[in-house]
Amino acid sequence: MFKSLARSRRARQLLGTTRFVVLSNFLRSGIVDFLASQPDRAASLDEIVDFYFATATPAPPEDVDLLQQYYKESAKPTKAGFVQFLIERANWLQERRKEVKFETPGATVYDWNPLLRALHAKYDPKFPGKDPTRRDAARTHWNNFLTMADAFDIVRYEGGRLRLSGGKLAGLRRELELFGDGYYGVDDLLGVLLKVESLRGETSWIVRPPPFMLETCDALARRRGIDSYWRFSPRLREGGCRVLDLGCGSGIYSNAFAEKGNKCVAVDMTPWVFFRAFLGARDGVQVECCDMNEMPERVTREPFTHAISNIAAHHLKNRPALFAKLSERLGGGGEVCMLNFNYSLRERALYDPIAKLKRQFAAQIHYNWTVLEFDRGGVDFISPRDMARDLESAGFRASVHACDPLRELFFVRGIKR
Ligand SMILES: C[S@@+](CC[C@H](N)C(=O)[O-])C[C@H]1O[C@@H](n2cnc3c(N)ncnc32)[C@H](O)[C@@H]1O
Protein backbone atom coordinates (compact mmCIF):
# COMPACT_ATOMS: atom_id res chain seq x y z
CA MET A 1 0.00 0.00 0.00
CA PHE A 2 2.70 2.49 1.11
CA LYS A 3 4.89 1.32 -1.70
CA SER A 4 2.25 2.00 -4.33
CA LEU A 5 1.47 5.43 -2.83
CA ALA A 6 5.13 6.32 -2.97
CA ARG A 7 5.31 5.09 -6.56
CA SER A 8 2.36 7.17 -7.67
CA ARG A 9 3.87 10.23 -5.94
CA ARG A 10 7.10 9.69 -7.83
CA ALA A 11 5.23 9.21 -11.08
CA ARG A 12 3.34 12.49 -10.55
CA GLN A 13 6.57 14.32 -9.84
CA LEU A 14 8.13 12.98 -13.01
CA LEU A 15 5.07 13.89 -15.08
CA GLY A 16 5.16 17.41 -13.65
CA THR A 17 8.70 17.78 -14.86
CA THR A 18 7.88 16.52 -18.34
CA ARG A 19 4.85 18.78 -18.55
CA PHE A 20 7.10 21.74 -17.93
CA VAL A 21 9.36 20.67 -20.80
CA VAL A 22 6.41 20.20 -23.17
CA LEU A 23 4.79 23.46 -22.09
CA SER A 24 7.91 25.57 -22.45
CA ASN A 25 8.53 24.07 -25.88
CA PHE A 26 4.97 24.71 -26.91
CA LEU A 27 5.08 28.36 -25.84
CA ARG A 28 8.25 28.92 -27.82
CA SER A 29 7.16 26.98 -30.89
CA GLY A 30 5.73 30.13 -32.49
CA ILE A 31 2.35 28.42 -32.79
CA VAL A 32 0.77 30.66 -30.18
CA ASP A 33 1.39 33.80 -32.24
CA PHE A 34 0.34 31.97 -35.35
CA LEU A 35 -2.94 30.87 -33.73
CA ALA A 36 -3.59 34.41 -32.52
CA SER A 37 -3.64 35.51 -36.15
CA GLN A 38 -6.18 32.84 -37.14
CA PRO A 39 -9.98 33.08 -36.89
CA ASP A 40 -11.18 31.47 -33.61
CA ARG A 41 -7.56 30.86 -32.57
CA ALA A 42 -7.71 27.54 -34.37
CA ALA A 43 -5.75 25.91 -37.19
CA SER A 44 -5.58 22.61 -39.02
CA LEU A 45 -2.52 20.39 -38.99
CA ASP A 46 -1.84 21.30 -42.62
CA GLU A 47 -1.97 25.01 -41.87
CA ILE A 48 0.54 24.50 -39.07
CA VAL A 49 2.83 22.50 -41.33
CA ASP A 50 2.59 25.25 -44.00
CA PHE A 51 3.39 27.88 -41.39
CA TYR A 52 6.52 25.98 -40.42
CA PHE A 53 7.76 25.39 -43.94
CA ALA A 54 7.27 29.07 -44.67
CA THR A 55 8.91 30.46 -41.55
CA ALA A 56 11.27 27.97 -40.01
CA THR A 57 12.89 26.17 -42.90
CA PRO A 58 16.59 26.67 -42.28
CA ALA A 59 18.89 27.74 -45.08
CA PRO A 60 19.97 24.68 -47.07
CA PRO A 61 23.64 23.64 -46.72
CA GLU A 62 24.39 24.72 -50.30
CA ASP A 63 23.37 28.32 -49.54
CA VAL A 64 25.33 28.30 -46.31
CA ASP A 65 28.42 27.04 -48.18
CA LEU A 66 27.96 29.63 -50.92
CA LEU A 67 27.88 32.40 -48.35
CA GLN A 68 31.11 31.07 -46.83
CA GLN A 69 32.69 31.09 -50.28
CA TYR A 70 31.43 34.58 -51.12
CA TYR A 71 32.43 35.93 -47.69
CA LYS A 72 35.98 34.59 -48.00
CA GLU A 73 36.41 35.92 -51.55
CA SER A 74 35.09 39.44 -51.15
CA ALA A 75 36.77 42.39 -49.50
CA LYS A 76 33.48 44.00 -48.47
CA PRO A 77 30.68 41.46 -48.46
CA THR A 78 27.15 42.81 -48.85
CA LYS A 79 23.72 41.18 -48.88
CA ALA A 80 23.04 42.27 -52.46
CA GLY A 81 26.47 40.99 -53.55
CA PHE A 82 25.75 37.63 -51.93
CA VAL A 83 22.31 37.21 -53.48
CA GLN A 84 23.82 37.95 -56.89
CA PHE A 85 26.57 35.39 -56.23
CA LEU A 86 23.98 32.83 -55.16
CA ILE A 87 21.78 33.39 -58.20
CA GLU A 88 24.79 32.90 -60.48
CA ARG A 89 26.07 29.72 -58.81
CA ALA A 90 23.45 27.78 -56.86
CA ASN A 91 22.78 24.30 -58.22
CA TRP A 92 19.19 24.44 -57.10
CA LEU A 93 18.60 27.29 -59.57
CA GLN A 94 20.27 25.50 -62.44
CA GLU A 95 17.13 24.98 -64.49
CA ARG A 96 15.50 28.32 -63.91
CA ARG A 97 18.44 30.67 -63.34
CA LYS A 98 17.49 32.97 -66.20
CA GLU A 99 13.94 33.43 -64.94
CA VAL A 100 14.97 34.70 -61.52
CA LYS A 101 14.21 38.31 -60.82
CA PHE A 102 15.37 39.43 -57.41
CA GLU A 103 14.37 42.93 -56.46
CA THR A 104 16.45 44.58 -53.79
CA PRO A 105 14.00 45.46 -51.02
CA GLY A 106 13.53 49.00 -49.70
CA ALA A 107 15.77 50.32 -46.94
CA THR A 108 13.20 49.54 -44.24
CA VAL A 109 13.45 45.79 -44.91
CA TYR A 110 16.62 44.76 -43.20
CA ASP A 111 16.05 41.02 -42.76
CA TRP A 112 16.56 39.28 -46.07
CA ASN A 113 16.18 35.71 -44.73
CA PRO A 114 12.48 35.51 -45.65
CA LEU A 115 13.29 36.80 -49.17
CA LEU A 116 15.77 33.98 -49.68
CA ARG A 117 13.19 31.49 -48.40
CA ALA A 118 10.67 32.90 -50.85
CA LEU A 119 13.18 32.35 -53.70
CA HIS A 120 13.43 28.71 -52.67
CA ALA A 121 9.68 28.31 -52.41
CA LYS A 122 9.36 29.69 -55.95
CA TYR A 123 12.31 28.20 -57.83
CA ASP A 124 13.82 25.34 -55.86
CA PRO A 125 12.44 21.96 -57.01
CA LYS A 126 13.64 20.51 -53.68
CA PHE A 127 12.08 23.11 -51.39
CA PRO A 128 11.07 20.98 -48.38
CA GLY A 129 7.52 22.34 -48.36
CA LYS A 130 6.99 20.83 -51.82
CA ASP A 131 8.55 17.46 -51.14
CA PRO A 132 5.80 14.92 -50.31
CA THR A 133 8.11 12.77 -48.14
CA ARG A 134 9.26 15.71 -46.06
CA ARG A 135 5.75 17.00 -45.83
CA ASP A 136 4.57 13.65 -44.54
CA ALA A 137 7.40 13.63 -42.05
CA ALA A 138 6.48 17.14 -40.95
CA ARG A 139 2.82 16.15 -40.54
CA THR A 140 3.82 13.15 -38.41
CA HIS A 141 6.14 15.30 -36.32
CA TRP A 142 3.57 17.99 -35.65
CA ASN A 143 0.80 15.47 -35.13
CA ASN A 144 2.94 13.78 -32.46
CA PHE A 145 3.96 17.04 -30.85
CA LEU A 146 0.40 18.37 -30.69
CA THR A 147 -0.97 15.05 -29.47
CA MET A 148 1.61 15.22 -26.70
CA ALA A 149 0.60 18.81 -25.90
CA ASP A 150 -3.04 17.68 -25.73
CA ALA A 151 -2.15 14.75 -23.47
CA PHE A 152 -0.55 17.23 -21.08
CA ASP A 153 -3.68 19.40 -21.19
CA ILE A 154 -1.87 22.28 -22.84
CA VAL A 155 -4.06 22.59 -25.95
CA ARG A 156 -7.06 20.94 -27.51
CA TYR A 157 -6.01 18.94 -30.52
CA GLU A 158 -8.83 16.88 -32.00
CA GLY A 159 -9.54 15.56 -35.47
CA GLY A 160 -6.39 17.23 -36.84
CA ARG A 161 -7.44 20.65 -35.56
CA LEU A 162 -5.67 22.71 -32.91
CA ARG A 163 -7.54 25.12 -30.68
CA LEU A 164 -6.42 27.39 -27.88
CA SER A 165 -8.60 29.78 -25.92
CA GLY A 166 -7.26 33.14 -24.72
CA GLY A 167 -8.03 32.25 -21.09
CA LYS A 168 -6.17 28.98 -21.38
CA LEU A 169 -3.17 30.70 -22.92
CA ALA A 170 -2.99 33.25 -20.09
CA GLY A 171 -3.14 30.38 -17.58
CA LEU A 172 -0.31 28.53 -19.32
CA ARG A 173 1.87 31.61 -19.33
CA ARG A 174 1.28 32.15 -15.61
CA GLU A 175 2.15 28.54 -14.99
CA LEU A 176 5.41 28.87 -16.83
CA GLU A 177 6.31 32.06 -14.99
CA LEU A 178 6.61 30.02 -11.85
CA PHE A 179 9.66 28.50 -13.43
CA GLY A 180 11.15 31.72 -14.66
CA ASP A 181 12.04 31.81 -18.28
CA GLY A 182 11.63 28.13 -19.06
CA TYR A 183 14.87 28.13 -20.97
CA TYR A 184 16.03 25.00 -19.23
CA GLY A 185 13.15 22.95 -20.51
CA VAL A 186 13.66 24.05 -24.09
CA ASP A 187 17.33 23.57 -23.91
CA ASP A 188 17.04 20.19 -22.38
CA LEU A 189 14.78 18.93 -25.14
CA LEU A 190 17.02 20.56 -27.70
CA GLY A 191 19.99 18.73 -26.25
CA VAL A 192 18.24 15.37 -26.22
CA LEU A 193 16.98 15.70 -29.77
CA LEU A 194 20.29 16.91 -31.11
CA LYS A 195 21.85 13.86 -29.56
CA VAL A 196 19.28 11.68 -31.32
CA GLU A 197 20.17 13.52 -34.52
CA SER A 198 23.85 12.87 -34.22
CA LEU A 199 23.29 9.26 -33.25
CA ARG A 200 21.26 8.81 -36.40
CA GLY A 201 24.07 10.38 -38.34
CA GLU A 202 21.74 12.70 -40.19
CA THR A 203 20.52 16.17 -39.45
CA SER A 204 17.25 16.63 -41.20
CA TRP A 205 15.46 19.59 -39.60
CA ILE A 206 12.40 17.64 -38.78
CA VAL A 207 13.90 15.80 -35.82
CA ARG A 208 14.66 19.12 -34.15
CA PRO A 209 12.22 20.35 -31.59
CA PRO A 210 9.80 23.06 -32.64
CA PRO A 211 11.69 25.99 -31.15
CA PHE A 212 15.14 26.17 -32.63
CA MET A 213 18.12 27.45 -30.69
CA LEU A 214 18.07 30.93 -32.18
CA GLU A 215 14.32 31.34 -31.78
CA THR A 216 14.74 30.54 -28.11
CA CYS A 217 17.56 33.05 -27.70
CA ASP A 218 15.60 35.67 -29.62
CA ALA A 219 12.58 35.12 -27.38
CA LEU A 220 14.75 35.65 -24.33
CA ALA A 221 16.36 38.76 -25.84
CA ARG A 222 12.97 40.30 -26.60
CA ARG A 223 11.52 39.42 -23.25
CA ARG A 224 14.35 40.40 -20.95
CA GLY A 225 17.81 40.59 -22.52
CA ILE A 226 17.63 43.83 -24.49
CA ASP A 227 15.91 45.68 -21.64
CA SER A 228 18.65 44.52 -19.31
CA TYR A 229 21.18 46.33 -21.52
CA TRP A 230 19.17 49.53 -21.34
CA ARG A 231 19.04 49.17 -17.54
CA PHE A 232 22.61 48.14 -16.76
CA SER A 233 24.63 49.76 -19.55
CA PRO A 234 22.50 52.85 -20.27
CA ARG A 235 25.07 54.49 -22.56
CA LEU A 236 23.92 52.12 -25.29
CA ARG A 237 20.51 53.71 -25.21
CA GLU A 238 21.96 57.07 -26.22
CA GLY A 239 23.75 55.71 -29.30
CA GLY A 240 27.26 56.58 -30.51
CA CYS A 241 28.92 53.45 -29.05
CA ARG A 242 30.94 50.79 -30.86
CA VAL A 243 30.05 47.25 -29.84
CA LEU A 244 31.77 43.91 -30.38
CA ASP A 245 29.14 41.16 -30.05
CA LEU A 246 30.75 37.78 -29.33
CA GLY A 247 28.71 34.70 -30.33
CA CYS A 248 26.02 36.96 -31.76
CA GLY A 249 23.46 34.30 -32.82
CA SER A 250 20.79 35.87 -35.00
CA GLY A 251 22.30 39.29 -34.22
CA ILE A 252 19.25 40.41 -32.27
CA TYR A 253 21.24 42.44 -29.71
CA SER A 254 23.46 44.13 -32.30
CA ASN A 255 20.39 44.99 -34.36
CA ALA A 256 18.68 46.49 -31.30
CA PHE A 257 21.76 48.59 -30.51
CA ALA A 258 22.14 49.72 -34.14
CA GLU A 259 18.55 50.91 -34.07
CA LYS A 260 19.62 53.36 -31.35
CA GLY A 261 22.52 54.66 -33.46
CA ASN A 262 25.37 52.43 -32.26
CA LYS A 263 27.80 50.63 -34.56
CA CYS A 264 28.34 46.91 -34.02
CA VAL A 265 30.65 44.15 -35.16
CA ALA A 266 28.83 40.86 -34.59
CA VAL A 267 30.83 37.65 -34.57
CA ASP A 268 29.66 34.05 -34.81
CA MET A 269 31.54 30.94 -35.76
CA THR A 270 28.72 28.61 -36.78
CA PRO A 271 28.15 28.89 -40.55
CA TRP A 272 24.34 28.54 -40.52
CA VAL A 273 24.07 31.02 -37.66
CA PHE A 274 26.33 33.45 -39.52
CA PHE A 275 24.04 33.04 -42.54
CA ARG A 276 21.02 34.15 -40.52
CA ALA A 277 22.87 37.05 -38.90
CA PHE A 278 24.50 38.25 -42.14
CA LEU A 279 21.21 38.36 -44.03
CA GLY A 280 19.36 39.78 -41.04
CA ALA A 281 21.74 42.61 -40.17
CA ARG A 282 20.55 46.19 -39.85
CA ASP A 283 22.58 49.10 -41.21
CA GLY A 284 25.46 49.72 -38.83
CA VAL A 285 25.98 46.01 -38.06
CA GLN A 286 28.95 44.27 -39.63
CA VAL A 287 28.69 40.50 -39.26
CA GLU A 288 31.85 38.37 -39.24
CA CYS A 289 32.26 34.59 -39.27
CA CYS A 290 35.09 33.66 -36.93
CA ASP A 291 36.00 32.08 -33.61
CA MET A 292 35.53 34.65 -30.86
CA ASN A 293 38.47 33.08 -29.04
CA GLU A 294 40.83 33.81 -31.92
CA MET A 295 39.53 36.82 -33.77
CA PRO A 296 41.46 38.09 -36.79
CA GLU A 297 42.90 41.58 -36.62
CA ARG A 298 40.37 42.74 -39.26
CA VAL A 299 37.61 42.24 -36.69
CA THR A 300 39.24 43.87 -33.69
CA ARG A 301 41.22 46.60 -35.44
CA GLU A 302 39.03 49.54 -34.45
CA PRO A 303 38.60 50.33 -30.76
CA PHE A 304 35.29 49.50 -29.07
CA THR A 305 33.30 51.00 -26.22
CA HIS A 306 31.66 47.64 -25.42
CA ALA A 307 32.47 43.97 -25.85
CA ILE A 308 29.37 41.91 -25.14
CA SER A 309 28.50 38.23 -25.06
CA ASN A 310 25.04 36.84 -24.43
CA ILE A 311 24.28 33.23 -23.48
CA ALA A 312 27.68 32.41 -24.94
CA ALA A 313 30.21 32.99 -22.15
CA HIS A 314 30.40 29.22 -21.60
CA HIS A 315 32.08 28.99 -25.03
CA LEU A 316 34.85 31.39 -24.04
CA LYS A 317 38.22 29.73 -23.56
CA ASN A 318 40.84 31.15 -21.22
CA ARG A 319 38.62 34.00 -20.11
CA PRO A 320 41.18 36.09 -18.18
CA ALA A 321 43.52 36.16 -21.22
CA LEU A 322 40.67 37.02 -23.57
CA PHE A 323 39.37 39.77 -21.26
CA ALA A 324 42.89 41.23 -21.03
CA LYS A 325 43.05 41.26 -24.84
CA LEU A 326 39.62 42.87 -25.07
CA SER A 327 40.70 45.49 -22.55
CA GLU A 328 43.39 46.62 -25.03
CA ARG A 329 40.68 47.20 -27.64
CA LEU A 330 38.44 49.18 -25.27
CA GLY A 331 38.87 52.88 -24.66
CA GLY A 332 38.78 54.45 -21.17
CA GLY A 333 35.62 53.41 -19.32
CA GLY A 334 35.07 50.68 -21.89
CA GLU A 335 32.84 47.82 -20.81
CA VAL A 336 32.63 44.07 -21.09
CA CYS A 337 29.00 43.01 -20.60
CA MET A 338 27.80 39.44 -20.42
CA LEU A 339 24.27 38.21 -20.01
CA ASN A 340 23.85 34.62 -18.90
CA PHE A 341 22.04 32.14 -16.73
CA ASN A 342 23.62 31.01 -13.55
CA TYR A 343 24.77 27.64 -14.76
CA SER A 344 26.36 26.72 -11.49
CA LEU A 345 24.72 23.62 -10.02
CA ARG A 346 26.23 24.22 -6.61
CA GLU A 347 24.69 27.62 -5.99
CA ARG A 348 21.08 26.45 -5.94
CA ALA A 349 18.97 26.26 -2.78
CA LEU A 350 18.44 22.55 -2.30
CA TYR A 351 15.42 22.92 0.00
CA ASP A 352 13.34 25.03 -2.38
CA PRO A 353 11.35 22.47 -4.46
CA ILE A 354 11.34 24.67 -7.57
CA ALA A 355 15.04 25.39 -7.27
CA LYS A 356 15.52 21.66 -6.96
CA LEU A 357 13.56 21.02 -10.14
CA LYS A 358 15.59 23.64 -11.97
CA ARG A 359 18.77 22.10 -10.69
CA GLN A 360 17.70 18.79 -12.18
CA PHE A 361 17.07 20.44 -15.53
CA ALA A 362 20.33 22.31 -15.38
CA ALA A 363 22.16 19.06 -14.62
CA GLN A 364 20.57 17.48 -17.70
CA ILE A 365 21.63 20.42 -19.83
CA HIS A 366 25.16 20.15 -18.53
CA TYR A 367 25.18 16.53 -19.49
CA ASN A 368 23.62 17.03 -22.94
CA TRP A 369 25.75 19.98 -23.88
CA THR A 370 28.90 18.35 -22.66
CA VAL A 371 28.21 15.36 -24.90
CA LEU A 372 27.37 17.63 -27.83
CA GLU A 373 30.32 19.93 -27.49
CA PHE A 374 32.89 17.29 -26.58
CA ASP A 375 34.54 17.27 -30.00
CA ARG A 376 34.75 21.05 -30.06
CA GLY A 377 36.69 21.38 -26.85
CA GLY A 378 33.69 21.34 -24.52
CA VAL A 379 31.80 24.05 -22.71
CA ASP A 380 32.54 25.67 -19.39
CA PHE A 381 29.39 26.18 -17.33
CA ILE A 382 30.25 29.20 -15.31
CA SER A 383 28.39 31.22 -12.75
CA PRO A 384 28.07 35.03 -12.88
CA ARG A 385 30.49 35.12 -9.95
CA ASP A 386 33.12 33.23 -12.00
CA MET A 387 32.74 35.76 -14.81
CA ALA A 388 33.08 38.69 -12.42
CA ARG A 389 36.17 37.17 -10.84
CA ASP A 390 37.82 36.70 -14.26
CA LEU A 391 36.96 40.28 -15.23
CA GLU A 392 38.51 41.60 -12.03
CA SER A 393 41.67 39.62 -12.67
CA ALA A 394 41.93 41.22 -16.12
CA GLY A 395 41.75 44.74 -14.63
CA PHE A 396 38.00 45.47 -14.81
CA ARG A 397 35.74 46.71 -12.00
CA ALA A 398 33.04 44.04 -12.09
CA SER A 399 29.45 44.02 -10.85
CA VAL A 400 26.73 41.37 -11.06
CA HIS A 401 23.05 42.27 -11.53
CA ALA A 402 20.04 39.97 -11.47
CA CYS A 403 17.83 40.72 -14.49
CA ASP A 404 14.59 39.19 -13.21
CA PRO A 405 12.85 38.74 -9.87
CA LEU A 406 13.50 34.99 -9.97
CA ARG A 407 17.23 35.63 -10.40
CA GLU A 408 17.48 33.35 -13.43
CA LEU A 409 19.33 35.62 -15.75
CA PHE A 410 22.31 37.71 -14.74
CA PHE A 411 24.04 40.70 -16.24
CA VAL A 412 27.75 40.88 -15.49
CA ARG A 413 29.33 44.24 -16.19
CA GLY A 414 33.05 44.96 -16.15
CA ILE A 415 34.26 48.56 -16.50
CA LYS A 416 37.83 49.14 -17.54
CA ARG A 417 39.71 50.69 -14.63
C1 LIG B 1 23.11 30.31 -27.18
S1 LIG B 1 23.65 31.15 -28.63
C2 LIG B 1 23.45 32.87 -28.15
C3 LIG B 1 23.22 33.76 -29.33
C4 LIG B 1 23.05 35.26 -29.04
N1 LIG B 1 24.17 35.80 -28.35
C5 LIG B 1 21.78 35.54 -28.26
O1 LIG B 1 21.87 35.68 -27.03
O2 LIG B 1 20.72 35.61 -28.87
C6 LIG B 1 25.41 30.94 -28.56
C7 LIG B 1 26.08 31.35 -29.85
O3 LIG B 1 27.50 31.30 -29.68
C8 LIG B 1 28.07 30.86 -30.91
N2 LIG B 1 29.41 30.33 -30.62
C9 LIG B 1 29.74 29.25 -29.88
N3 LIG B 1 31.09 29.13 -29.82
C10 LIG B 1 31.61 30.16 -30.53
C11 LIG B 1 32.94 30.59 -30.82
N4 LIG B 1 34.00 29.92 -30.36
N5 LIG B 1 33.09 31.70 -31.58
C12 LIG B 1 32.03 32.39 -32.03
N6 LIG B 1 30.75 32.02 -31.80
C13 LIG B 1 30.54 30.94 -31.05
C14 LIG B 1 27.08 29.82 -31.41
O4 LIG B 1 27.21 29.62 -32.80
C15 LIG B 1 25.76 30.45 -31.03
O5 LIG B 1 25.24 31.23 -32.07
The ligand as an SDF file (V2000), in Angstrom:
LIG
                    3D

 27 29  0  0  0  0  0  0  0  0999 V2000
   23.1090   30.3050  -27.1820 C   0  0  0  0  0  0  0  0  0  0  0  0
   23.6450   31.1540  -28.6300 S   0  0  0  0  0  0  0  0  0  0  0  0
   23.4510   32.8700  -28.1500 C   0  0  0  0  0  0  0  0  0  0  0  0
   23.2170   33.7610  -29.3340 C   0  0  0  0  0  0  0  0  0  0  0  0
   23.0490   35.2560  -29.0380 C   0  0  0  0  0  0  0  0  0  0  0  0
   24.1740   35.7990  -28.3460 N   0  0  0  0  0  0  0  0  0  0  0  0
   21.7790   35.5390  -28.2610 C   0  0  0  0  0  0  0  0  0  0  0  0
   21.8660   35.6770  -27.0340 O   0  0  0  0  0  0  0  0  0  0  0  0
   20.7160   35.6140  -28.8690 O   0  0  0  0  0  0  0  0  0  0  0  0
   25.4130   30.9390  -28.5580 C   0  0  0  0  0  0  0  0  0  0  0  0
   26.0830   31.3540  -29.8530 C   0  0  0  0  0  0  0  0  0  0  0  0
   27.5040   31.2990  -29.6760 O   0  0  0  0  0  0  0  0  0  0  0  0
   28.0660   30.8560  -30.9080 C   0  0  0  0  0  0  0  0  0  0  0  0
   29.4120   30.3330  -30.6170 N   0  0  0  0  0  0  0  0  0  0  0  0
   29.7450   29.2510  -29.8840 C   0  0  0  0  0  0  0  0  0  0  0  0
   31.0920   29.1290  -29.8210 N   0  0  0  0  0  0  0  0  0  0  0  0
   31.6100   30.1590  -30.5300 C   0  0  0  0  0  0  0  0  0  0  0  0
   32.9390   30.5890  -30.8220 C   0  0  0  0  0  0  0  0  0  0  0  0
   33.9960   29.9230  -30.3630 N   0  0  0  0  0  0  0  0  0  0  0  0
   33.0950   31.7000  -31.5760 N   0  0  0  0  0  0  0  0  0  0  0  0
   32.0270   32.3880  -32.0340 C   0  0  0  0  0  0  0  0  0  0  0  0
   30.7460   32.0230  -31.7960 N   0  0  0  0  0  0  0  0  0  0  0  0
   30.5430   30.9350  -31.0470 C   0  0  0  0  0  0  0  0  0  0  0  0
   27.0810   29.8200  -31.4110 C   0  0  0  0  0  0  0  0  0  0  0  0
   27.2060   29.6250  -32.8050 O   0  0  0  0  0  0  0  0  0  0  0  0
   25.7570   30.4500  -31.0350 C   0  0  0  0  0  0  0  0  0  0  0  0
   25.2380   31.2340  -32.0660 O   0  0  0  0  0  0  0  0  0  0  0  0
  1  2  1  0
  2  3  1  0
  2 10  1  0
  3  4  1  0
  4  5  1  0
  5  6  1  0
  5  7  1  0
  7  8  2  0
  7  9  1  0
 10 11  1  0
 11 12  1  0
 11 26  1  0
 12 13  1  0
 13 14  1  0
 13 24  1  0
 14 15  1  0
 14 23  1  0
 15 16  2  0
 16 17  1  0
 17 18  1  0
 17 23  2  0
 18 19  1  0
 18 20  2  0
 20 21  1  0
 21 22  2  0
 22 23  1  0
 24 25  1  0
 24 26  1  0
 26 27  1  0
M  CHG  2   2   1   9  -1
M  END
$$$$
